[in-house]
Amino acid sequence: MSHPLLWLPWLLCRPSLAQPADPAPPPAQAAPLELVAAPTLLEFVEAPYPPGAKAQGIEGRVVLQLAIDAEGAVTDVVVQQPAGHGFDEAAAQAARQLRFTPARTTEGPVPVAIEFAYGFELGEVDVPAPVNLSLTLTQMGTRRPMADLPIVVTAADGTRFEAATDADGRAELRGVAPGTAMVVAGGDLALAREPVEVVADQLTEARVWVKAPAARPDELVVIGARETTDITRRSLTIEEIRRVPGTFGDPVRVIQSLPGAARAPLGTGLLVIRGANPEDSGVYVDGIRIPLIYHLGGYSSVINADLVEGVDYMPGGFGVKYGRSMGGVVDVRTKSTFPEQTRAVWNTDALDTGVLVEGRLGSKDQLGFAVAGRRSYIDALLPVVLPLTGVDPDFVIQPRWYDYQLKVGSAVDDGTGTWSLLIFGFQDRLIASTPAGFAQGTDPDTQGDLGTTYETHRALFRWERPLGDDWTLRFIPSIGVDGIDFSLGSSFRVEQWQLLAEVRSELAWEPTDWLQATAGVDFLGGGYTFETELAFNPETLSDYDPLAEREPWSTSGRGSAWAPDPYLDLVLRPLPDRDRLRLNPGVRINRVSVTDARSPEPLIAITAVDPRLNGRLQVTDGGALKAGTGLYHQPPQPFELWRPEGETNLGFERALSSELGWEQQVNAALSANLSLFYKRLDDLIVENPTFAGLDDAYFVNAGIGRIYGGELMVRHAAVDRFFGWVSYTLSRSLRNDAGARAADADALLGGDPDQGWYPFDFDQTHIFVAVAGWKLPRDWGVSGRVQAVTGNPTTPFDGGVYDIDQDFYFGYSSGPRNGQRLPPFVAVDLRVDRTFTFKAWRLEAYLDLLNVVRGENPEFTLYNYDYTDSRYIRGLPFIPSPGVQAEFFF
């Protein structure tokens, strides 16, 4: 039976009086009208007891809000406290038929709103029926139990049952009529709809396979921003990243579609962030620095995409945790959790093939593991594909790479701490050659293929443990080796190796909710060796005889370097509303010492201090102002330090970087982010303008620079079936190798060639990217990307001058340095994909259509031997790249 439990009209009813349009303002605020009579119930209608709930012996209570008009009729019903199992619908249906006396004020009847409750209780004769239907809901593809999933069962006699699965994916129902019952799982999503034949007088057990809406079982899409103290940190969900055309599902490669990231030349894989030199930006894996994050060509990152948990992209304003960089920072975080099931992934596309296996080991599944590997074959594919498109394959750069990863760690946090060991590495080789019919010059030592090989290997241990309620210790030691080999033909070669140890240790203290302090050390040190081979002795260039027989020349060196950088990072929340204002002051001490084995004195031993301050103020609901400023010091590069006599006077390069921005969250899906930035560079290391011989310094700290601009990103997060963003960057990056001899005012006006200002080699004024993707019915998906980027600056050669002494042509230019630009880069990429889900595995097939529409898109200009002819080395042509990814669960 049902009965009214709560009816408090005198306390809860409020008169709702109509107001005339645009009334004249009264001289004083009128007092609200008081009720002199509350509504009284005249006609009560008992709500029917839901058959499914009655059969299972379930009772309930539903609290409603009723809108009663001036005549006592119920005009609207809102469920305030639902009870489920069909009680809400029954109570609302009955409440619409209730009749009341109207509420009254001194001026007459008025409409009001009251609370009203229906209670559903079983009588003594109502005995629950026995359980006769047991359902087990299992996710397709992974075979995982679907816990806490709502289900609706409609019996053969029309009775409706509501339930939810337990932790094991099971649900038990009582009194289901014999015959065909329809099971619908997932509520309004209707993830599964399956008939089940219920047999009379016995327990019917059935398994229902549920097709989960998530693309992968280990992904969670969170709407919102991950809290950070950095000025600009952009994070995307894996679901968005995987469907951006041209990224091949690589979370790191999507950075090239975000604000502030300029387009790097094909074949480099370098990061050009906010007009900075590629060497000015730092890349990290789990907080440990590595030389490069992309394989040669920039087609994919050096970490398997299925092992990546997230990517933090910070184009500027990053905190003191990161140092030795004046540009931006990219930190790749590998997965910190391991799946309970063993999972195997195999993927193949036009670039490479990769595999990954991950899961847990041990009697209690306490040890997690993941192992992955990948090998490219684009170097074999391009010579076959390019002739079909009319492109000469001999003028196209052909990269080749492999990488590997192994991670083991604690899969269960027992409160005493967690640990993990990550071993990873990669090797890349890039070969660039010209066809035999293209004259490269008369000097045989300058002819031949251009080859570059580099590799990195790391072993990284991570340990984190709480030390009481307020303290946490993080300890990340690593050891590794980096190598690079550059060659031109058979006469020129440079090889360098370095053995590196890096330790990042942090002690975090959070005594209150308004203060967090982290003291840390970022140590980097190790030894290096290098060897250089040339076809001639550079010390004899002044007496060079082109007719004399050349004698090969070589040199080598070794030494060590170390940089123990301590830092202190504070997070302050001074206002009562802790989320309203957040300040992040910090300081980092930079110390670098580099030695040469030939000399007891260090090549350099320099120190600098980086104070930084970031802040964020929540101004409106969803709107926040962000600002920051700070110093950033960067040590010299290894090749800039070496001298034959073992002496150098180089110091830090320095940047004063400031940023001001606004973030606006419009709704759960739509957000906008605007940032203005300005960076002043000085003490830049440039070639010595007074260099007159080998006894002079090769490089000096004499350059200056200016970088300024703005970024705008409007993003629709992966909500419902659509995601996408529009990104635009307007920037200007200028350099002056003459330093103080230049007028600072000229920098802001675009640079005066007579004063030494010139656009930086990677200066790209306009960078526009638009990305959009849709999920279609039947697990189809389509997405697209549009890129339009200003061409890089270039210095064209007017011709060649023949040096009869050296039998060689030198190019000359009558225009200013970087006085012209290459044509703009324009490209449109498309993608279509389909997911096939089976009971024990999943298959995703996709087709990336790269450069469906493209411009001339030159990468650089190649001249013949006497500079009388040239042609552009263009980027990739139209490439249809099919791919498949299969996931298996055990």
SVG drawing of the C-alpha trace seen along z (x, -y; Angstrom):
<svg xmlns="http://www.w3.org/2000/svg" viewBox="-12 -57 112 83">
<polyline fill="none" stroke="black" stroke-width="0.4" points="0.0,0.0 1.0,-3.7 0.2,-6.6 1.3,-10.3 4.2,-10.6 5.1,-14.3 2.9,-17.2 4.0,-20.5 2.3,-23.3 2.5,-25.9 6.3,-25.6 7.1,-24.9 4.5,-26.6 5.5,-29.9 3.1,-32.1 4.0,-32.7 2.3,-36.0 2.3,-37.2 4.0,-40.5 3.1,-43.2 5.6,-43.8 8.0,-46.7 6.4,-48.0 7.1,-51.4 9.7,-51.3 7.9,-51.5 9.2,-54.1 10.0,-51.2 10.2,-47.4 6.8,-45.9 6.7,-43.2 5.9,-39.7 2.3,-38.6 1.7,-36.1 -0.5,-33.1 -3.6,-33.1 -4.7,-29.6 -2.5,-26.8 -3.8,-24.3 -5.8,-21.4 -6.0,-17.9 -9.5,-17.2 -9.0,-14.1 -6.2,-11.6 -5.3,-9.1 -3.3,-6.0 -0.2,-5.3 -0.1,-1.7 2.6,0.5 5.1,1.4 4.8,5.1 8.5,5.7 9.3,4.1 6.4,5.9 7.6,9.2 11.1,8.6 9.8,7.3 11.2,3.8 9.7,0.8 10.4,-2.8 9.6,-6.5 9.4,-9.2 9.5,-12.9 7.7,-15.2 7.4,-18.9 3.9,-19.8 2.9,-23.0 -0.7,-23.9 -2.5,-26.6 -5.0,-29.2 -7.9,-26.6 -6.2,-23.8 -5.2,-21.7 -1.7,-20.1 0.0,-21.6 3.5,-20.2 5.3,-17.4 9.0,-17.2 10.7,-14.2 13.0,-15.6 14.1,-12.4 13.8,-9.4 13.5,-5.8 13.8,-3.9 12.3,-0.5 9.3,-2.1 8.2,-4.0 9.0,-7.5 6.8,-7.0 3.9,-5.6 4.0,-8.4 4.2,-11.1 1.3,-9.7 -0.9,-9.5 0.1,-13.0 -1.1,-14.6 -4.7,-13.5 -4.7,-15.0 -7.0,-17.9 -6.5,-20.6 -8.2,-23.7 -6.3,-26.7 -3.8,-28.6 -4.9,-32.1 -3.4,-35.4 -5.3,-38.5 -5.8,-39.3 -7.3,-35.9 -6.2,-32.5 -2.6,-32.2 -0.5,-29.4 2.0,-27.7 4.6,-24.9 4.6,-22.3 6.5,-19.1 4.5,-15.9 5.7,-12.3 4.4,-8.9 5.5,-5.9 5.3,-2.4 5.1,0.3 4.3,4.0 1.5,5.5 2.0,8.6 0.5,10.9 3.0,9.6 5.8,12.3 8.7,11.8 8.8,14.3 11.9,16.5 14.8,15.5 14.1,17.1 16.3,15.0 20.1,14.5 21.9,12.3 25.7,11.9 26.7,8.9 30.1,9.1 31.8,6.4 32.5,7.5 36.1,7.4 37.5,7.5 35.3,10.1 35.3,7.9 32.2,7.9 30.1,4.8 29.7,3.5 27.1,0.9 25.3,1.1 21.6,0.3 19.3,2.9 15.6,3.0 13.9,6.4 10.4,6.5 8.8,9.9 6.6,11.8 3.5,10.5 4.6,6.9 5.9,6.5 8.9,4.1 11.8,4.8 14.7,2.5 18.0,3.5 21.8,2.8 24.7,5.2 27.0,5.8 30.8,5.8 30.8,9.2 28.5,7.9 25.5,10.0 21.9,9.1 19.1,11.3 15.4,10.8 12.4,12.3 9.0,13.3 9.8,12.8 6.9,14.4 7.8,17.4 8.4,16.7 10.6,14.4 11.9,11.5 13.7,8.5 16.9,7.4 18.1,3.8 21.4,2.8 22.8,-0.6 19.7,-2.6 19.1,-5.2 22.3,-4.2 20.8,-0.8 24.3,0.8 22.7,4.2 19.3,5.5 18.9,9.3 15.9,11.7 16.1,14.3 13.9,17.3 12.6,17.6 11.6,21.2 8.8,21.7 9.5,23.1 13.3,23.0 16.2,20.6 17.2,19.2 20.8,18.1 21.9,16.1 25.0,14.1 24.4,10.8 27.3,9.5 27.5,5.6 29.2,3.4 30.8,0.7 30.7,-2.9 34.4,-3.6 36.9,-3.2 39.3,-1.3 38.7,0.3 41.5,-1.5 40.6,-5.0 38.6,-7.5 37.4,-10.7 37.3,-13.5 35.6,-16.8 37.6,-19.6 41.2,-20.7 43.8,-18.8 45.0,-21.1 48.4,-22.6 50.7,-25.4 52.0,-26.1 50.7,-29.1 49.7,-27.2 49.4,-23.4 47.2,-21.8 45.9,-18.2 43.8,-16.2 42.0,-12.9 43.4,-9.8 40.0,-9.5 40.6,-12.8 44.2,-12.2 43.7,-8.8 41.3,-10.2 43.2,-13.2 44.2,-12.6 47.9,-12.2 48.9,-11.5 48.4,-7.7 47.0,-7.6 50.2,-9.0 49.5,-11.2 52.8,-13.1 52.4,-13.9 49.2,-15.8 51.3,-18.6 52.0,-19.7 48.3,-20.6 48.2,-22.8 48.8,-26.5 52.4,-27.7 53.8,-24.7 55.4,-25.7 55.8,-23.3 59.2,-21.7 61.0,-20.8 60.3,-17.3 63.0,-14.9 64.0,-16.6 61.3,-15.7 62.3,-18.9 60.1,-20.9 59.7,-24.6 57.7,-26.1 56.7,-29.8 59.5,-30.8 62.3,-29.3 65.2,-27.4 64.5,-23.6 67.5,-23.1 65.8,-25.5 62.9,-23.2 63.1,-20.2 61.5,-16.8 61.0,-14.4 59.7,-10.9 58.3,-10.5 60.3,-13.6 63.7,-12.4 65.1,-14.4 65.9,-12.8 67.4,-14.4 64.4,-14.0 60.8,-13.0 60.1,-12.2 61.5,-9.7 63.2,-11.1 60.7,-12.8 58.4,-13.6 56.0,-10.8 55.7,-9.2 57.1,-9.6 59.8,-7.4 57.3,-5.9 54.7,-3.4 51.3,-5.2 49.6,-2.4 52.1,-2.9 51.4,-6.6 49.0,-7.8 49.2,-11.5 51.2,-14.2 51.8,-17.6 52.6,-20.3 53.8,-23.6 54.7,-26.2 55.8,-28.7 55.5,-29.8 56.5,-26.4 57.6,-26.1 61.0,-25.5 60.6,-21.7 61.9,-22.1 65.1,-23.8 68.0,-24.1 65.5,-25.3 64.3,-28.7 61.6,-27.4 58.8,-25.0 58.5,-21.7 56.9,-18.3 56.6,-15.7 55.3,-12.3 53.8,-10.3 53.8,-6.5 51.0,-4.5 51.1,-4.3 48.5,-1.5 48.4,2.0 45.2,3.8 43.8,6.7 43.6,8.7 46.4,9.5 46.1,7.4 47.9,7.7 47.8,5.0 49.0,5.3 48.9,2.4 50.1,1.9 49.9,-1.1 51.9,-2.6 54.7,-3.7 55.4,-0.9 54.2,2.1 54.1,2.2 53.1,4.7 52.4,4.4 51.6,6.9 50.6,5.8 49.0,7.3 49.8,8.5 51.8,11.3 52.1,12.8 49.8,14.8 47.8,11.6 48.4,9.8 50.7,7.4 53.3,7.0 52.4,5.2 54.3,5.4 54.2,4.0 56.5,4.7 56.3,3.0 58.3,2.7 58.0,1.1 59.8,1.1 59.3,-1.2 59.4,-0.4 58.6,-3.7 62.1,-3.7 61.1,-0.7 57.6,-2.1 58.4,-5.5 60.5,-4.5 57.5,-2.3 54.7,-4.9 56.4,-8.1 56.9,-7.2 53.1,-6.6 52.5,-10.2 55.1,-11.7 57.6,-12.6 61.2,-11.7 62.0,-9.4 65.7,-10.3 64.9,-13.7 62.8,-12.5 64.2,-11.9 63.8,-8.3 63.8,-7.6 64.0,-4.3 63.5,-3.7 62.8,-1.2 62.0,-1.6 61.3,0.7 59.9,0.3 59.7,2.5 58.0,1.4 57.4,3.4 56.1,2.1 53.8,2.4 50.2,2.9 48.7,2.5 49.3,-0.4 49.4,1.0 50.0,-2.4 53.8,-2.0 54.6,-3.4 54.7,-2.5 57.6,-1.7 58.2,-1.1 61.2,-0.4 61.1,-1.6 63.6,-0.5 63.3,-2.1 65.3,-3.0 65.2,-3.9 67.5,-4.2 66.9,-6.2 68.7,-6.4 68.0,-9.0 69.4,-8.8 69.1,-11.7 70.5,-11.3 70.3,-13.1 69.9,-11.4 73.0,-10.6 72.1,-13.2 71.9,-16.1 75.4,-17.8 76.6,-18.3 79.9,-19.9 83.4,-19.1 84.8,-18.2 84.4,-14.4 84.6,-14.8 81.4,-16.8 79.4,-14.2 77.6,-11.2 74.7,-10.3 73.9,-12.3 73.3,-9.9 72.3,-10.6 72.0,-7.9 71.1,-8.7 70.0,-6.5 69.0,-6.8 68.7,-4.1 67.5,-4.7 66.7,-2.7 64.5,-4.7 63.4,-3.8 60.6,-5.6 59.7,-5.3 57.1,-7.3 56.2,-6.9 54.2,-8.9 56.1,-9.9 53.3,-10.6 50.2,-12.7 52.0,-15.8 55.1,-14.5 55.7,-12.6 59.0,-11.5 59.6,-10.9 62.9,-9.5 63.6,-8.9 67.2,-7.8 68.1,-6.9 71.1,-5.9 71.4,-5.9 73.5,-6.4 73.0,-8.8 74.8,-8.5 74.8,-10.3 76.7,-9.6 76.6,-12.1 78.3,-11.3 78.5,-12.8 79.8,-10.4 82.9,-8.6 85.1,-11.5 83.1,-13.4 82.0,-11.9 81.2,-13.0 80.4,-10.6 79.5,-11.4 78.6,-9.3 77.6,-10.3 76.9,-8.2 74.4,-10.0 73.1,-9.6 70.0,-11.7 68.4,-11.8 65.2,-13.7 64.3,-13.7 61.4,-15.6 60.2,-16.0 56.7,-17.5 55.2,-19.0 51.5,-20.0 50.8,-21.0 47.6,-22.9 45.1,-23.3 46.6,-26.7 50.3,-25.8 52.2,-23.2 56.0,-23.2 58.2,-21.0 62.0,-20.9 63.7,-19.0 67.0,-18.3 67.3,-17.8 70.8,-16.2 72.3,-15.5 75.8,-14.3 78.1,-11.9 80.9,-11.5 81.2,-12.1 83.4,-11.2 83.5,-12.3 85.5,-11.7 85.6,-13.8 86.9,-12.8 87.5,-15.2 88.9,-14.9 91.5,-17.6 93.2,-19.3 91.3,-22.5 94.4,-24.1 95.9,-24.2 92.9,-25.9 94.9,-29.2 97.5,-27.3 95.1,-25.1 96.3,-23.7 93.5,-22.2 96.0,-20.2 97.8,-18.7 96.8,-15.3 94.6,-15.7 95.5,-14.1 92.6,-12.9 92.4,-14.5 90.7,-13.4 90.4,-14.5 88.8,-13.2 88.0,-14.2 86.5,-13.2 85.4,-14.7 82.6,-15.0 79.8,-17.3 77.5,-17.6 74.6,-19.9 73.1,-19.5 70.1,-21.9 68.2,-22.3 64.8,-24.0 62.0,-25.1 58.5,-25.2 55.6,-26.8 51.8,-26.7 49.9,-29.3 46.1,-29.5 45.6,-32.6 41.9,-33.2 39.1,-31.5 37.9,-30.0 41.1,-28.0 40.3,-27.5 39.9,-31.2 43.5,-32.4 46.6,-30.2 50.1,-31.6 53.1,-29.6 56.5,-31.3 59.6,-29.3 63.4,-29.5 65.9,-27.2 69.6,-27.3 71.4,-26.4 74.9,-25.0 76.9,-23.6 80.5,-22.3 82.0,-20.8 85.6,-19.3 87.9,-18.3 90.2,-15.3 93.2,-17.3 92.9,-20.0 92.6,-20.0 90.6,-23.2 86.9,-23.0 85.8,-24.3 83.0,-26.1 81.8,-26.3 78.9,-28.7 76.0,-29.4 72.7,-31.2 69.5,-31.7 66.0,-31.4 63.2,-33.1 59.7,-32.5 56.2,-33.5 52.9,-32.2 49.4,-33.0 45.8,-32.1 42.7,-34.0 39.2,-32.7 37.4,-35.9 34.0,-34.6 32.2,-31.3 34.3,-29.4 36.6,-32.3 40.1,-32.6 42.9,-35.1 46.5,-33.7 49.8,-35.5 53.4,-34.7 57.0,-35.9 60.4,-34.4 64.0,-33.9 65.1,-30.8 68.8,-30.0 70.2,-27.4 73.8,-26.1 75.8,-25.9 75.3,-22.9 78.2,-20.4 79.4,-21.2 79.7,-24.9 82.1,-24.2 84.9,-22.2 88.1,-24.0 91.4,-22.5 93.3,-24.2 90.6,-23.2 89.6,-26.8 86.2,-28.5 84.5,-31.5 80.9,-30.7 78.2,-31.2 74.4,-30.7 71.9,-31.9 69.1,-33.7 65.4,-34.5 63.0,-36.7 59.6,-35.3 56.2,-36.8 52.7,-35.7 49.2,-36.9 46.1,-34.9 42.4,-34.2 40.7,-30.8 36.9,-30.5 34.9,-27.3 31.7,-28.0 30.0,-24.7 30.9,-21.1 32.2,-20.7 33.2,-24.2 36.2,-26.2 38.4,-29.0 42.0,-29.8 43.7,-33.1 47.4,-33.8 49.7,-36.7 53.4,-36.2 56.6,-38.1 60.2,-36.8 63.4,-38.8 66.5,-36.8 70.1,-37.8 73.5,-36.3 72.6,-34.0 75.5,-31.9 76.3,-32.9 79.2,-32.5 82.0,-34.9 81.5,-37.9 85.2,-38.7 86.4,-35.2 89.7,-35.5 91.4,-32.2 91.4,-28.9 93.0,-30.7 89.8,-32.8 86.7,-31.7 84.2,-29.8 81.2,-31.0 80.5,-33.9 77.5,-35.1 76.7,-38.1 73.3,-37.5 69.9,-38.9 66.4,-38.2 62.7,-39.0 59.7,-36.7 56.2,-38.0 52.7,-37.0 49.4,-35.5 47.6,-32.1 43.9,-31.3 42.3,-27.9 38.6,-27.2 37.9,-23.6 34.9,-21.3 35.8,-18.3 34.9,-14.8 31.4,-15.0 28.6,-13.0 29.7,-12.3 31.7,-15.4 35.1,-16.8 37.4,-19.4 39.3,-22.6 40.4,-25.6 43.9,-26.9 45.6,-30.1 49.0,-31.4 50.3,-34.9 53.9,-35.3 57.1,-37.1 60.6,-35.7 63.6,-37.9 67.3,-37.5 70.3,-39.8 73.8,-38.3 75.4,-41.7 73.9,-42.1 74.2,-45.5 75.1,-47.2 71.4,-46.9 68.7,-49.2 66.1,-47.5 63.3,-49.5 63.8,-47.9 62.9,-44.5 59.3,-45.5 59.0,-47.1 59.9,-44.0 63.7,-44.3 66.0,-46.5 68.5,-44.6 71.0,-47.5 70.9,-47.0 71.4,-43.3 67.9,-42.1 66.5,-39.2 63.6,-36.8 64.6,-33.6 65.0,-30.6 61.8,-29.0 59.7,-32.2 56.2,-31.4 53.9,-34.4 50.5,-32.6 49.8,-29.1 46.2,-27.9 45.0,-24.4 41.4,-23.2 40.5,-19.6 37.1,-18.0 35.8,-14.5 32.4,-12.7 31.3,-9.4 28.8,-7.9 26.3,-5.1 27.5,-1.5 30.9,-2.4 32.0,-4.4 34.0,-7.6 35.3,-10.4 37.6,-13.3 39.6,-15.9 42.4,-18.4 43.3,-21.6 46.7,-23.3 47.8,-26.6 51.2,-27.9 53.4,-30.8 56.5,-29.6 59.8,-29.7 62.2,-32.6 65.0,-31.9 68.0,-33.6 68.0,-33.0 71.3,-32.8 71.6,-35.0 74.3,-32.9 77.7,-31.3 81.3,-32.6 84.0,-30.3 87.1,-30.1 89.8,-29.0 92.2,-28.3 89.8,-25.8 88.0,-24.7 84.7,-25.4 81.6,-27.6 80.4,-29.7 76.8,-31.0 76.2,-34.7 73.1,-36.7 72.5,-40.4 69.4,-40.5 69.1,-40.6 69.4,-37.5 66.1,-35.6 64.7,-38.4 62.3,-36.1 59.9,-33.3 59.2,-29.9 55.6,-29.4 53.0,-28.7 52.4,-25.2 48.8,-24.1 47.5,-20.6 44.1,-18.9 44.1,-15.4 41.1,-13.1 40.4,-9.9 37.7,-7.3 37.7,-4.4 35.4,-1.6 35.6,0.5 34.6,4.1 33.9,5.6 33.8,9.3 33.3,11.3 37.0,11.8 38.8,9.2 38.4,5.9 39.6,4.7 39.9,1.1 40.4,0.5 41.2,-3.0 42.3,-4.9 44.4,-8.1 44.4,-10.2 47.4,-12.5 47.7,-15.7 44.3,-15.2 44.7,-18.9 48.2,-20.4 50.1,-23.4 53.5,-23.6 54.8,-22.9 58.6,-23.2 60.9,-22.1 64.0,-23.8 65.8,-24.9 68.4,-22.7 70.9,-24.4 73.1,-22.8 76.9,-23.0 77.2,-26.6 74.0,-28.0 72.5,-28.5 69.6,-26.1 67.5,-25.2 64.4,-23.3 62.3,-22.9 62.5,-19.7 58.8,-19.2 57.1,-17.6 55.1,-14.4 52.8,-13.9 49.2,-12.5 49.5,-9.3 46.6,-6.9 47.7,-5.2 45.5,-2.2 46.0,-0.7 44.6,1.8 44.8,2.3 43.7,5.5 43.3,5.9 43.2,9.3 42.3,10.0 43.2,13.1"/>
</svg>
